[in-house]
Amino acid sequence: MDDILSSLAEGSVLLTGITTGQVIQTAKVARIVAVVFVRKKTK
């Protein structure tokens, strides 16, 4: 989650495959406007 705090700008949208509460807490701290949970990608 460190890389999220250091690389995303305020107001960004976060795409992640991680589904833990830590993602939401990090998004709040980083002032991310939305979190989109993605699943495995297919060809």
N, C-alpha and C positions, 0 to 999 in steps of 0.2 A: 504494500500500500504506500510505501515511501515514494515510489516513482510517480504515483498519482498526485500526491501532494506537491511534488516538485515540478511536474511537467504540464498539468492542465491549468487552463485559465479559468477564472471565475465565470460562471455561466455556461460551462461546457456540458456536453452530454457524455456520460461514461458507458461504454459497451464492455461487458465483462461476462465471463463464464463462471465466476466465483459467486456462490450464493450464501454468503455468511453475513452476519450482522455487522461485521467489521467493514464491509463494503459500504453499507448505509452510513455508518458513523464517519467514515472517511469522506464520503460524498458531502455530508453536512459540514464538516470542517473545511473542505475545499470549495464550498459553495457551488457544487455541481447541481445543475437544474433538473437533471433526469438521469436515472440509471436504467439501462436496458440490459436485461439478462438474456444472453444468447446461448444456444445449445450447439452441439457439434455441427460442423458444416459438412455438407455432402457435395459430391462432384456433379 
